[in-house]
Amino acid sequence: FTWLLLIYLFNWLIKHKNESNLVFVPSITLGKNLYSLLKLIFKCAFCCSISENKDAVISDFKNRKINLLIATTILERGITIENINVCVFYSDHKVFDEASLIQMSGRVGRSFRYPEGDCLFLSRSKSKEVDKCIGSIVEANK
């Protein structure tokens, strides 16, 4: 299943190659591994709680010096970056609950100039938390 998710992620990133994309991962290890793979193809960075250069990486992403940022939930709250797409990789992971998924997907469309964007949940299995998140977002946008 991991390879299939990687193919979906890769295709999604190609589709949005000229846009800014934020990919959330559930763990530092997975983030490092995904970064090692994606940096071969895309200009990207990885940011987590133990990153020494967090502020510089976030600044580079905000200023469009890089258009792909892989991050743990460290960027789930408290950051507004205009005109980005979000992917939650392994969105069925136990670390993600409905509230955190809503927060991560809420990074999309954070300005009047760019009220829309794309949010993709990539899961290995069906997830009640993802279903609840999608239901809450659909309800809130009615």
N, CA, C and O atoms as CSV, one atom per row, in Angstrom:
chain,resi,resn,atom,element,x,y,z
A,1,PHE,N,N,0.811,-1.208,0.000
A,1,PHE,CA,C,0.000,0.000,0.000
A,1,PHE,C,C,0.853,1.270,0.000
A,1,PHE,O,O,0.452,2.283,-0.572
A,2,THR,N,N,2.005,1.224,0.626
A,2,THR,CA,C,2.828,2.421,0.693
A,2,THR,C,C,3.223,2.892,-0.695
A,2,THR,O,O,3.210,4.093,-0.961
A,3,TRP,N,N,3.573,1.976,-1.582
A,3,TRP,CA,C,3.957,2.371,-2.929
A,3,TRP,C,C,2.790,3.013,-3.662
A,3,TRP,O,O,2.970,3.982,-4.400
A,4,LEU,N,N,1.603,2.478,-3.460
A,4,LEU,CA,C,0.421,3.051,-4.094
A,4,LEU,C,C,0.178,4.476,-3.580
A,4,LEU,O,O,-0.139,5.374,-4.360
A,5,LEU,N,N,0.328,4.677,-2.283
A,5,LEU,CA,C,0.175,6.020,-1.716
A,5,LEU,C,C,1.241,6.966,-2.257
A,5,LEU,O,O,0.963,8.135,-2.527
A,6,LEU,N,N,2.448,6.464,-2.414
A,6,LEU,CA,C,3.523,7.293,-2.972
A,6,LEU,C,C,3.227,7.686,-4.416
A,6,LEU,O,O,3.523,8.808,-4.828
A,7,ILE,N,N,2.653,6.781,-5.176
A,7,ILE,CA,C,2.284,7.084,-6.561
A,7,ILE,C,C,1.206,8.172,-6.586
A,7,ILE,O,O,1.293,9.122,-7.364
A,8,TYR,N,N,0.184,8.025,-5.725
A,8,TYR,CA,C,-0.855,9.056,-5.636
A,8,TYR,C,C,-0.246,10.399,-5.236
A,8,TYR,O,O,-0.574,11.431,-5.821
A,9,LEU,N,N,0.637,10.384,-4.243
A,9,LEU,CA,C,1.279,11.622,-3.792
A,9,LEU,C,C,2.098,12.244,-4.921
A,9,LEU,O,O,2.007,13.445,-5.174
A,10,PHE,N,N,2.884,11.434,-5.583
A,10,PHE,CA,C,3.712,11.923,-6.676
A,10,PHE,C,C,2.851,12.567,-7.769
A,10,PHE,O,O,3.161,13.661,-8.241
A,11,ASN,N,N,1.776,11.892,-8.168
A,11,ASN,CA,C,0.878,12.436,-9.199
A,11,ASN,C,C,0.233,13.738,-8.740
A,11,ASN,O,O,0.093,14.672,-9.529
A,12,TRP,N,N,-0.160,13.807,-7.474
A,12,TRP,CA,C,-0.762,15.027,-6.915
A,12,TRP,C,C,0.250,16.170,-6.936
A,12,TRP,O,O,-0.094,17.305,-7.264
A,13,LEU,N,N,1.498,15.864,-6.583
A,13,LEU,CA,C,2.540,16.894,-6.589
A,13,LEU,C,C,2.853,17.367,-8.009
A,13,LEU,O,O,3.103,18.553,-8.226
A,14,ILE,N,N,2.840,16.458,-8.963
A,14,ILE,CA,C,3.054,16.835,-10.362
A,14,ILE,C,C,1.900,17.750,-10.824
A,14,ILE,O,O,2.128,18.761,-11.487
A,15,LYS,N,N,0.693,17.386,-10.471
A,15,LYS,CA,C,-0.480,18.185,-10.835
A,15,LYS,C,C,-0.354,19.615,-10.297
A,15,LYS,O,O,-0.780,20.570,-10.947
A,16,HIS,N,N,0.234,19.750,-9.106
A,16,HIS,CA,C,0.352,21.059,-8.439
A,16,HIS,C,C,1.798,21.567,-8.427
A,16,HIS,O,O,2.193,22.309,-7.528
A,17,LYS,N,N,2.575,21.165,-9.422
A,17,LYS,CA,C,4.012,21.465,-9.411
A,17,LYS,C,C,4.347,22.950,-9.414
A,17,LYS,O,O,5.422,23.337,-8.956
A,18,ASN,N,N,3.454,23.782,-9.918
A,18,ASN,CA,C,3.705,25.220,-9.962
A,18,ASN,C,C,3.053,25.958,-8.792
A,18,ASN,O,O,2.937,27.184,-8.804
A,19,GLU,N,N,2.633,25.197,-7.787
A,19,GLU,CA,C,1.974,25.765,-6.618
A,19,GLU,C,C,2.751,25.370,-5.365
A,19,GLU,O,O,3.657,24.538,-5.421
A,20,SER,N,N,2.389,25.971,-4.242
A,20,SER,CA,C,3.008,25.607,-2.969
A,20,SER,C,C,2.213,24.481,-2.327
A,20,SER,O,O,0.987,24.541,-2.237
A,21,ASN,N,N,2.930,23.451,-1.882
A,21,ASN,CA,C,2.299,22.252,-1.338
A,21,ASN,C,C,2.902,21.899,0.013
A,21,ASN,O,O,4.121,21.865,0.183
A,22,LEU,N,N,2.017,21.637,0.970
A,22,LEU,CA,C,2.413,21.254,2.316
A,22,LEU,C,C,1.942,19.827,2.548
A,22,LEU,O,O,0.748,19.539,2.464
A,23,VAL,N,N,2.893,18.928,2.841
A,23,VAL,CA,C,2.566,17.522,3.080
A,23,VAL,C,C,2.809,17.218,4.551
A,23,VAL,O,O,3.941,17.281,5.031
A,24,PHE,N,N,1.734,16.888,5.260
A,24,PHE,CA,C,1.841,16.521,6.672
A,24,PHE,C,C,2.099,15.025,6.795
A,24,PHE,O,O,1.527,14.223,6.056
A,25,VAL,N,N,2.958,14.661,7.727
A,25,VAL,CA,C,3.265,13.260,8.013
A,25,VAL,C,C,3.090,13.024,9.517
A,25,VAL,O,O,3.217,13.961,10.306
A,26,PRO,N,N,2.800,11.783,9.920
A,26,PRO,CA,C,2.532,11.523,11.334
A,26,PRO,C,C,3.771,11.358,12.218
A,26,PRO,O,O,3.653,11.371,13.443
A,27,SER,N,N,4.956,11.204,11.618
A,27,SER,CA,C,6.149,10.984,12.445
A,27,SER,C,C,7.393,11.593,11.796
A,27,SER,O,O,7.449,11.799,10.583
A,28,ILE,N,N,8.367,11.868,12.623
A,28,ILE,CA,C,9.634,12.410,12.143
A,28,ILE,C,C,10.317,11.412,11.213
A,28,ILE,O,O,10.846,11.797,10.171
A,29,THR,N,N,10.308,10.146,11.580
A,29,THR,CA,C,10.952,9.112,10.759
A,29,THR,C,C,10.337,9.051,9.368
A,29,THR,O,O,11.055,9.029,8.367
A,30,LEU,N,N,9.015,9.025,9.304
A,30,LEU,CA,C,8.355,8.991,7.999
A,30,LEU,C,C,8.659,10.270,7.222
A,30,LEU,O,O,8.873,10.226,6.011
A,31,GLY,N,N,8.677,11.392,7.904
A,31,GLY,CA,C,8.993,12.661,7.252
A,31,GLY,C,C,10.379,12.664,6.650
A,31,GLY,O,O,10.566,13.102,5.515
A,32,LYS,N,N,11.352,12.178,7.399
A,32,LYS,CA,C,12.731,12.111,6.894
A,32,LYS,C,C,12.815,11.188,5.679
A,32,LYS,O,O,13.477,11.510,4.692
A,33,ASN,N,N,12.143,10.045,5.756
A,33,ASN,CA,C,12.164,9.095,4.642
A,33,ASN,C,C,11.489,9.667,3.395
A,33,ASN,O,O,11.997,9.522,2.283
A,34,LEU,N,N,10.360,10.306,3.589
A,34,LEU,CA,C,9.650,10.905,2.464
A,34,LEU,C,C,10.480,12.036,1.854
A,34,LEU,O,O,10.555,12.169,0.633
A,35,TYR,N,N,11.093,12.836,2.699
A,35,TYR,CA,C,11.961,13.915,2.219
A,35,TYR,C,C,13.131,13.354,1.407
A,35,TYR,O,O,13.457,13.886,0.347
A,36,SER,N,N,13.757,12.294,1.891
A,36,SER,CA,C,14.884,11.681,1.168
A,36,SER,C,C,14.474,11.249,-0.231
A,36,SER,O,O,15.267,11.338,-1.169
A,37,LEU,N,N,13.255,10.788,-0.372
A,37,LEU,CA,C,12.760,10.361,-1.676
A,37,LEU,C,C,12.368,11.552,-2.552
A,37,LEU,O,O,12.781,11.643,-3.708
A,38,LEU,N,N,11.578,12.451,-2.002
A,38,LEU,CA,C,11.034,13.544,-2.816
A,38,LEU,C,C,12.068,14.585,-3.210
A,38,LEU,O,O,11.910,15.247,-4.236
A,39,LYS,N,N,13.126,14.747,-2.418
A,39,LYS,CA,C,14.139,15.753,-2.764
A,39,LYS,C,C,14.918,15.372,-4.023
A,39,LYS,O,O,15.609,16.205,-4.609
A,40,LEU,N,N,14.801,14.107,-4.433
A,40,LEU,CA,C,15.435,13.673,-5.675
A,40,LEU,C,C,14.717,14.244,-6.900
A,40,LEU,O,O,15.291,14.326,-7.986
A,41,ILE,N,N,13.464,14.635,-6.712
A,41,ILE,CA,C,12.626,15.079,-7.816
A,41,ILE,C,C,12.173,16.538,-7.664
A,41,ILE,O,O,12.095,17.279,-8.644
A,42,PHE,N,N,11.878,16.932,-6.428
A,42,PHE,CA,C,11.320,18.253,-6.164
A,42,PHE,C,C,12.248,19.076,-5.275
A,42,PHE,O,O,13.003,18.532,-4.470
A,43,LYS,N,N,12.179,20.389,-5.434
A,43,LYS,CA,C,12.884,21.276,-4.512
A,43,LYS,C,C,12.010,21.378,-3.263
A,43,LYS,O,O,10.941,21.988,-3.283
A,44,CYS,N,N,12.485,20.770,-2.181
A,44,CYS,CA,C,11.637,20.680,-1.005
A,44,CYS,C,C,12.464,20.755,0.278
A,44,CYS,O,O,13.694,20.786,0.247
A,45,ALA,N,N,11.756,20.783,1.394
A,45,ALA,CA,C,12.387,20.799,2.712
A,45,ALA,C,C,11.526,19.992,3.668
A,45,ALA,O,O,10.371,19.678,3.383
A,46,PHE,N,N,12.123,19.662,4.816
A,46,PHE,CA,C,11.427,18.933,5.870
A,46,PHE,C,C,11.537,19.733,7.157
A,46,PHE,O,O,12.597,20.271,7.477
A,47,CYS,N,N,10.436,19.807,7.890
A,47,CYS,CA,C,10.402,20.578,9.127
A,47,CYS,C,C,9.689,19.767,10.212
A,47,CYS,O,O,8.601,19.234,9.996
A,48,CYS,N,N,10.330,19.687,11.384
A,48,CYS,CA,C,9.721,18.983,12.508
A,48,CYS,C,C,10.174,19.657,13.802
A,48,CYS,O,O,10.914,20.640,13.773
A,49,SER,N,N,9.729,19.126,14.924
A,49,SER,CA,C,10.022,19.750,16.214
A,49,SER,C,C,11.510,19.806,16.537
A,49,SER,O,O,11.939,20.683,17.287
A,50,ILE,N,N,12.300,18.900,15.992
A,50,ILE,CA,C,13.734,18.891,16.300
A,50,ILE,C,C,14.583,19.554,15.213
A,50,ILE,O,O,15.812,19.560,15.294
A,51,SER,N,N,13.920,20.109,14.202
A,51,SER,CA,C,14.659,20.807,13.143
A,51,SER,C,C,15.311,22.057,13.722
A,51,SER,O,O,14.663,22.854,14.400
A,52,GLU,N,N,16.588,22.212,13.448
A,52,GLU,CA,C,17.306,23.373,13.959
A,52,GLU,C,C,17.012,24.626,13.147
A,52,GLU,O,O,17.147,25.738,13.656
A,53,ASN,N,N,16.614,24.460,11.900
A,53,ASN,CA,C,16.406,25.594,11.005
A,53,ASN,C,C,14.929,25.826,10.682
A,53,ASN,O,O,14.601,26.256,9.576
A,54,LYS,N,N,14.041,25.549,11.630
A,54,LYS,CA,C,12.591,25.659,11.403
A,54,LYS,C,C,12.190,27.008,10.823
A,54,LYS,O,O,11.492,27.076,9.811
A,55,ASP,N,N,12.635,28.081,11.470
A,55,ASP,CA,C,12.220,29.420,11.037
A,55,ASP,C,C,12.670,29.716,9.612
A,55,ASP,O,O,11.914,30.294,8.832
A,56,ALA,N,N,13.887,29.327,9.269
A,56,ALA,CA,C,14.398,29.568,7.918
A,56,ALA,C,C,13.617,28.757,6.886
A,56,ALA,O,O,13.291,29.262,5.812
A,57,VAL,N,N,13.319,27.512,7.210
A,57,VAL,CA,C,12.566,26.652,6.288
A,57,VAL,C,C,11.165,27.215,6.062
A,57,VAL,O,O,10.699,27.287,4.924
A,58,ILE,N,N,10.497,27.611,7.138
A,58,ILE,CA,C,9.150,28.171,7.019
A,58,ILE,C,C,9.191,29.473,6.215
A,58,ILE,O,O,8.323,29.720,5.378
A,59,SER,N,N,10.187,30.289,6.472
A,59,SER,CA,C,10.354,31.537,5.725
A,59,SER,C,C,10.567,31.275,4.237
A,59,SER,O,O,9.969,31.946,3.395
A,60,ASP,N,N,11.415,30.304,3.911
A,60,ASP,CA,C,11.652,29.947,2.506
A,60,ASP,C,C,10.370,29.460,1.837
A,60,ASP,O,O,10.123,29.754,0.667
A,61,PHE,N,N,9.561,28.720,2.578
A,61,PHE,CA,C,8.295,28.229,2.029
A,61,PHE,C,C,7.321,29.391,1.816
A,61,PHE,O,O,6.692,29.493,0.762
A,62,LYS,N,N,7.199,30.264,2.817
A,62,LYS,CA,C,6.304,31.427,2.699
A,62,LYS,C,C,6.719,32.332,1.543
A,62,LYS,O,O,5.871,32.891,0.847
A,63,ASN,N,N,8.027,32.472,1.343
A,63,ASN,CA,C,8.548,33.354,0.303
A,63,ASN,C,C,8.729,32.664,-1.046
A,63,ASN,O,O,9.322,33.229,-1.965
A,64,ARG,N,N,8.213,31.432,-1.158
A,64,ARG,CA,C,8.202,30.677,-2.409
A,64,ARG,C,C,9.590,30.304,-2.935
A,64,ARG,O,O,9.764,30.080,-4.133
A,65,LYS,N,N,10.573,30.239,-2.036
A,65,LYS,CA,C,11.901,29.763,-2.447
A,65,LYS,C,C,11.876,28.250,-2.630
A,65,LYS,O,O,12.635,27.695,-3.424
A,66,ILE,N,N,11.000,27.598,-1.889
A,66,ILE,CA,C,10.709,26.173,-2.084
A,66,ILE,C,C,9.191,26.062,-2.212
A,66,ILE,O,O,8.457,26.841,-1.605
A,67,ASN,N,N,8.725,25.099,-2.996
A,67,ASN,CA,C,7.270,24.991,-3.134
A,67,ASN,C,C,6.710,23.688,-2.579
A,67,ASN,O,O,5.532,23.379,-2.756
A,68,LEU,N,N,7.565,22.933,-1.909
A,68,LEU,CA,C,7.100,21.707,-1.249
A,68,LEU,C,C,7.729,21.628,0.132
A,68,LEU,O,O,8.950,21.627,0.282
A,69,LEU,N,N,6.867,21.563,1.133
A,69,LEU,CA,C,7.330,21.424,2.513
A,69,LEU,C,C,6.683,20.194,3.118
A,69,LEU,O,O,5.460,20.052,3.110
A,70,ILE,N,N,7.506,19.316,3.638
A,70,ILE,CA,C,7.049,18.134,4.359
A,70,ILE,C,C,7.179,18.469,5.833
A,70,ILE,O,O,8.230,18.938,6.269
A,71,ALA,N,N,6.131,18.237,6.603
A,71,ALA,CA,C,6.155,18.645,8.009
A,71,ALA,C,C,5.357,17.681,8.872
A,71,ALA,O,O,4.408,17.039,8.422
A,72,THR,N,N,5.771,17.606,10.110
A,72,THR,CA,C,4.968,16.898,11.100
A,72,THR,C,C,3.866,17.863,11.535
A,72,THR,O,O,3.695,18.922,10.931
A,73,THR,N,N,3.135,17.509,12.556
A,73,THR,CA,C,2.018,18.346,13.003
A,73,THR,C,C,2.485,19.660,13.636
A,73,THR,O,O,1.660,20.437,14.118
A,74,ILE,N,N,3.783,19.916,13.641
A,74,ILE,CA,C,4.311,21.171,14.169
A,74,ILE,C,C,3.684,22.373,13.452
A,74,ILE,O,O,3.562,23.447,14.040
A,75,LEU,N,N,3.289,22.198,12.195
A,75,LEU,CA,C,2.689,23.291,11.426
A,75,LEU,C,C,1.169,23.188,11.332
A,75,LEU,O,O,0.536,23.855,10.513
A,76,GLU,N,N,0.604,22.349,12.178
A,76,GLU,CA,C,-0.836,22.125,12.161
A,76,GLU,C,C,-1.603,23.391,12.544
A,76,GLU,O,O,-2.670,23.658,11.991
A,77,ARG,N,N,-1.077,24.158,13.469
A,77,ARG,CA,C,-1.750,25.358,13.972
A,77,ARG,C,C,-0.811,26.550,13.941
A,77,ARG,O,O,0.412,26.407,13.910
A,78,GLY,N,N,-1.413,27.725,13.950
A,78,GLY,CA,C,-0.663,28.946,14.171
A,78,GLY,C,C,0.168,29.447,13.011
A,78,GLY,O,O,1.010,30.325,13.197
A,79,ILE,N,N,-0.043,28.918,11.829
A,79,ILE,CA,C,0.708,29.400,10.672
A,79,ILE,C,C,-0.269,29.632,9.527
A,79,ILE,O,O,-1.114,28.788,9.230
A,80,THR,N,N,-0.139,30.778,8.898
A,80,THR,CA,C,-0.969,31.096,7.747
A,80,THR,C,C,-0.057,31.366,6.569
A,80,THR,O,O,0.760,32.286,6.594
A,81,ILE,N,N,-0.205,30.570,5.557
A,81,ILE,CA,C,0.554,30.735,4.318
A,81,ILE,C,C,-0.465,30.798,3.193
A,81,ILE,O,O,-1.260,29.876,3.009
A,82,GLU,N,N,-0.435,31.889,2.447
A,82,GLU,CA,C,-1.404,32.059,1.363
A,82,GLU,C,C,-1.166,31.065,0.229
A,82,GLU,O,O,-0.036,30.685,-0.078
A,83,ASN,N,N,-2.274,30.666,-0.374
A,83,ASN,CA,C,-2.244,29.938,-1.636
A,83,ASN,C,C,-1.437,28.638,-1.585
A,83,ASN,O,O,-0.493,28.453,-2.353
A,84,ILE,N,N,-1.820,27.739,-0.667
A,84,ILE,CA,C,-1.152,26.436,-0.606
A,84,ILE,C,C,-2.168,25.306,-0.727
A,84,ILE,O,O,-3.361,25.478,-0.476
A,85,ASN,N,N,-1.655,24.158,-1.116
A,85,ASN,CA,C,-2.398,22.907,-1.102
A,85,ASN,C,C,-1.847,22.065,0.033
A,85,ASN,O,O,-0.691,22.217,0.427
A,86,VAL,N,N,-2.680,21.179,0.556
A,86,VAL,CA,C,-2.271,20.335,1.680
A,86,VAL,C,C,-2.560,18.874,1.370
A,86,VAL,O,O,-3.612,18.526,0.833
A,87,CYS,N,N,-1.600,18.033,1.722
A,87,CYS,CA,C,-1.797,16.586,1.690
A,87,CYS,C,C,-1.462,16.047,3.079
A,87,CYS,O,O,-0.446,16.421,3.665
A,88,VAL,N,N,-2.304,15.184,3.596
A,88,VAL,CA,C,-2.002,14.494,4.849
A,88,VAL,C,C,-1.682,13.049,4.477
A,88,VAL,O,O,-2.565,12.265,4.128
A,89,PHE,N,N,-0.398,12.722,4.561
A,89,PHE,CA,C,0.090,11.394,4.179
A,89,PHE,C,C,-0.073,10.464,5.374
A,89,PHE,O,O,0.334,10.808,6.484
A,90,TYR,N,N,-0.662,9.293,5.162
A,90,TYR,CA,C,-1.033,8.360,6.229
A,90,TYR,C,C,-2.054,9.022,7.160
A,90,TYR,O,O,-1.910,8.996,8.382
A,91,SER,N,N,-3.072,9.607,6.563
A,91,SER,CA,C,-4.072,10.324,7.354
A,91,SER,C,C,-4.860,9.411,8.288
A,91,SER,O,O,-5.572,9.890,9.170
A,92,ASP,N,N,-4.737,8.113,8.100
A,92,ASP,CA,C,-5.397,7.155,8.987
A,92,ASP,C,C,-4.529,6.791,10.201
A,92,ASP,O,O,-4.924,5.943,11.001
A,93,HIS,N,N,-3.377,7.405,10.347
A,93,HIS,CA,C,-2.477,7.118,11.465
A,93,HIS,C,C,-3.123,7.550,12.784
A,93,HIS,O,O,-3.857,8.538,12.823
A,94,LYS,N,N,-2.855,6.822,13.845
A,94,LYS,CA,C,-3.490,7.080,15.143
A,94,LYS,C,C,-3.159,8.458,15.721
A,94,LYS,O,O,-3.896,8.950,16.576
A,95,VAL,N,N,-2.091,9.078,15.285
A,95,VAL,CA,C,-1.722,10.399,15.796
A,95,VAL,C,C,-2.685,11.481,15.287
A,95,VAL,O,O,-2.784,12.551,15.887
A,96,PHE,N,N,-3.386,11.208,14.195
A,96,PHE,CA,C,-4.317,12.176,13.618
A,96,PHE,C,C,-5.741,11.884,14.081
A,96,PHE,O,O,-6.258,10.787,13.871
A,97,ASP,N,N,-6.370,12.871,14.712
A,97,ASP,CA,C,-7.780,12.744,15.052
A,97,ASP,C,C,-8.573,13.762,14.228
A,97,ASP,O,O,-7.997,14.523,13.449
A,98,GLU,N,N,-9.876,13.770,14.404
A,98,GLU,CA,C,-10.712,14.672,13.608
A,98,GLU,C,C,-10.255,16.126,13.743
A,98,GLU,O,O,-10.148,16.837,12.744
A,99,ALA,N,N,-9.990,16.561,14.956
A,99,ALA,CA,C,-9.597,17.960,15.183
A,99,ALA,C,C,-8.280,18.306,14.493
A,99,ALA,O,O,-8.159,19.373,13.889
A,100,SER,N,N,-7.300,17.418,14.576
A,100,SER,CA,C,-6.012,17.715,13.935
A,100,SER,C,C,-6.143,17.696,12.411
A,100,SER,O,O,-5.510,18.500,11.726
A,101,LEU,N,N,-6.954,16.791,11.880
A,101,LEU,CA,C,-7.170,16.743,10.431
A,101,LEU,C,C,-7.874,18.011,9.945
A,101,LEU,O,O,-7.559,18.529,8.873
A,102,ILE,N,N,-8.825,18.506,10.735
A,102,ILE,CA,C,-9.502,19.759,10.387
A,102,ILE,C,C,-8.494,20.904,10.402
A,102,ILE,O,O,-8.497,21.743,9.501
A,103,GLN,N,N,-7.634,20.944,11.417
A,103,GLN,CA,C,-6.613,22.001,11.493
A,103,GLN,C,C,-5.677,21.954,10.290
A,103,GLN,O,O,-5.373,22.989,9.696
A,104,MET,N,N,-5.223,20.766,9.932
A,104,MET,CA,C,-4.289,20.645,8.799
A,104,MET,C,C,-4.965,21.036,7.488
A,104,MET,O,O,-4.390,21.773,6.687
A,105,SER,N,N,-6.180,20.547,7.271
A,105,SER,CA,C,-6.873,20.907,6.040
A,105,SER,C,C,-7.228,22.388,6.032
A,105,SER,O,O,-7.401,22.981,4.967
A,106,GLY,N,N,-7.337,22.982,7.203
A,106,GLY,CA,C,-7.642,24.399,7.325
A,106,GLY,C,C,-6.505,25.318,6.915
A,106,GLY,O,O,-6.681,26.536,6.887
A,107,ARG,N,N,-5.356,24.770,6.600
A,107,ARG,CA,C,-4.251,25.588,6.074
A,107,ARG,C,C,-4.547,26.033,4.643
A,107,ARG,O,O,-3.932,26.974,4.141
A,108,VAL,N,N,-5.488,25.357,3.990
A,108,VAL,CA,C,-5.871,25.674,2.612
A,108,VAL,C,C,-6.885,26.819,2.626
A,108,VAL,O,O,-7.769,26.860,3.481
A,109,GLY,N,N,-6.753,27.743,1.682
A,109,GLY,CA,C,-7.742,28.801,1.525
A,109,GLY,C,C,-7.777,29.789,2.667
A,109,GLY,O,O,-8.854,30.171,3.126
A,110,ARG,N,N,-6.614,30.210,3.134
A,110,ARG,CA,C,-6.544,31.074,4.310
A,110,ARG,C,C,-6.517,32.568,3.996
A,110,ARG,O,O,-6.148,33.367,4.857
A,111,SER,N,N,-6.898,32.959,2.783
A,111,SER,CA,C,-6.906,34.388,2.470
A,111,SER,C,C,-8.023,34.717,1.497
A,111,SER,O,O,-8.525,33.839,0.796
A,112,PHE,N,N,-8.409,35.988,1.457
A,112,PHE,CA,C,-9.446,36.425,0.526
A,112,PHE,C,C,-8.956,36.327,-0.912
A,112,PHE,O,O,-9.738,36.026,-1.814
A,113,ARG,N,N,-7.666,36.580,-1.133
A,113,ARG,CA,C,-7.102,36.514,-2.487
A,113,ARG,C,C,-7.081,35.081,-3.013
A,113,ARG,O,O,-7.254,34.859,-4.211
A,114,TYR,N,N,-6.872,34.114,-2.130
A,114,TYR,CA,C,-6.782,32.701,-2.527
A,114,TYR,C,C,-7.678,31.866,-1.612
A,114,TYR,O,O,-7.180,31.171,-0.727
A,115,PRO,N,N,-8.995,31.928,-1.819
A,115,PRO,CA,C,-9.910,31.234,-0.910
A,115,PRO,C,C,-10.028,29.731,-1.162
A,115,PRO,O,O,-10.689,29.024,-0.401
A,116,GLU,N,N,-9.389,29.243,-2.226
A,116,GLU,CA,C,-9.519,27.827,-2.567
A,116,GLU,C,C,-8.162,27.158,-2.659
A,116,GLU,O,O,-7.128,27.822,-2.740
A,117,GLY,N,N,-8.181,25.862,-2.646
A,117,GLY,CA,C,-6.977,25.051,-2.788
A,117,GLY,C,C,-7.383,23.599,-2.751
A,117,GLY,O,O,-8.571,23.276,-2.725
A,118,ASP,N,N,-6.408,22.732,-2.748
A,118,ASP,CA,C,-6.663,21.304,-2.793
A,118,ASP,C,C,-6.170,20.671,-1.496
A,118,ASP,O,O,-5.072,20.964,-1.023
A,119,CYS,N,N,-6.994,19.804,-0.937
A,119,CYS,CA,C,-6.588,19.049,0.253
A,119,CYS,C,C,-6.804,17.572,-0.047
A,119,CYS,O,O,-7.884,17.159,-0.469
A,120,LEU,N,N,-5.762,16.788,0.178
A,120,LEU,CA,C,-5.794,15.356,-0.121
A,120,LEU,C,C,-5.441,14.569,1.128
A,120,LEU,O,O,-4.410,14.817,1.753
A,121,PHE,N,N,-6.295,13.619,1.493
A,121,PHE,CA,C,-5.999,12.693,2.574
A,121,PHE,C,C,-5.596,11.363,1.944
A,121,PHE,O,O,-6.387,10.753,1.225
A,122,LEU,N,N,-4.380,10.916,2.207
A,122,LEU,CA,C,-3.918,9.622,1.712
A,122,LEU,C,C,-3.848,8.648,2.877
A,122,LEU,O,O,-3.090,8.853,3.825
A,123,SER,N,N,-4.642,7.588,2.801
A,123,SER,CA,C,-4.768,6.623,3.890
A,123,SER,C,C,-4.471,5.215,3.416
A,123,SER,O,O,-4.662,4.875,2.248
A,124,ARG,N,N,-4.002,4.407,4.348
A,124,ARG,CA,C,-3.780,2.991,4.054
A,124,ARG,C,C,-5.052,2.189,4.225
A,124,ARG,O,O,-5.182,1.092,3.680
A,125,SER,N,N,-5.999,2.740,4.989
A,125,SER,CA,C,-7.264,2.060,5.224
A,125,SER,C,C,-8.346,3.106,5.508
A,125,SER,O,O,-8.049,4.282,5.719
A,126,LYS,N,N,-9.583,2.665,5.507
A,126,LYS,CA,C,-10.691,3.567,5.814
A,126,LYS,C,C,-10.542,4.029,7.259
A,126,LYS,O,O,-10.197,3.249,8.147
A,127,SER,N,N,-10.811,5.315,7.476
A,127,SER,CA,C,-10.602,5.894,8.791
A,127,SER,C,C,-11.840,6.664,9.248
A,127,SER,O,O,-12.343,7.528,8.530
A,128,LYS,N,N,-12.327,6.342,10.453
A,128,LYS,CA,C,-13.465,7.070,11.017
A,128,LYS,C,C,-13.111,8.537,11.241
A,128,LYS,O,O,-13.948,9.418,11.048
A,129,GLU,N,N,-11.869,8.796,11.648
A,129,GLU,CA,C,-11.454,10.170,11.918
A,129,GLU,C,C,-11.438,11.004,10.635
A,129,GLU,O,O,-11.851,12.164,10.650
A,130,VAL,N,N,-10.970,10.429,9.533
A,130,VAL,CA,C,-10.976,11.132,8.251
A,130,VAL,C,C,-12.419,11.365,7.809
A,130,VAL,O,O,-12.760,12.461,7.364
A,131,ASP,N,N,-13.262,10.350,7.926
A,131,ASP,CA,C,-14.668,10.501,7.547
A,131,ASP,C,C,-15.350,11.593,8.369
A,131,ASP,O,O,-16.102,12.403,7.826
A,132,LYS,N,N,-15.086,11.616,9.680
A,132,LYS,CA,C,-15.674,12.652,10.537
A,132,LYS,C,C,-15.170,14.033,10.145
A,132,LYS,O,O,-15.938,14.995,10.120
A,133,CYS,N,N,-13.880,14.132,9.839
A,133,CYS,CA,C,-13.290,15.405,9.423
A,133,CYS,C,C,-13.962,15.917,8.155
A,133,CYS,O,O,-14.373,17.076,8.091
A,134,ILE,N,N,-14.074,15.063,7.154
A,134,ILE,CA,C,-14.688,15.466,5.888
A,134,ILE,C,C,-16.139,15.883,6.122
A,134,ILE,O,O,-16.597,16.885,5.573
A,135,GLY,N,N,-16.858,15.114,6.937
A,135,GLY,CA,C,-18.242,15.469,7.253
A,135,GLY,C,C,-18.355,16.819,7.931
A,135,GLY,O,O,-19.247,17.604,7.610
A,136,SER,N,N,-17.465,17.094,8.858
A,136,SER,CA,C,-17.480,18.388,9.566
A,136,SER,C,C,-17.164,19.544,8.618
A,136,SER,O,O,-17.774,20.610,8.709
A,137,ILE,N,N,-16.218,19.332,7.718
A,137,ILE,CA,C,-15.854,20.390,6.766
A,137,ILE,C,C,-16.989,20.649,5.790
A,137,ILE,O,O,-17.311,21.802,5.505
A,138,VAL,N,N,-17.596,19.589,5.275
A,138,VAL,CA,C,-18.727,19.749,4.354
A,138,VAL,C,C,-19.861,20.500,5.063
A,138,VAL,O,O,-20.454,21.413,4.487
A,139,GLU,N,N,-20.154,20.128,6.277
A,139,GLU,CA,C,-21.214,20.785,7.048
A,139,GLU,C,C,-20.896,22.259,7.310
A,139,GLU,O,O,-21.772,23.117,7.198
A,140,ALA,N,N,-19.658,22.543,7.654
A,140,ALA,CA,C,-19.251,23.920,7.945
A,140,ALA,C,C,-19.285,24.812,6.708
A,140,ALA,O,O,-19.456,26.025,6.822
A,141,ASN,N,N,-19.123,24.221,5.537
A,141,ASN,CA,C,-19.087,24.997,4.292
A,141,ASN,C,C,-20.459,25.122,3.611
A,141,ASN,O,O,-20.558,25.658,2.508
A,142,LYS,N,N,-21.500,24.632,4.264
A,142,LYS,CA,C,-22.846,24.746,3.677
A,142,LYS,C,C,-23.344,26.165,3.765
A,142,LYS,O,O,-24.455,26.458,3.325
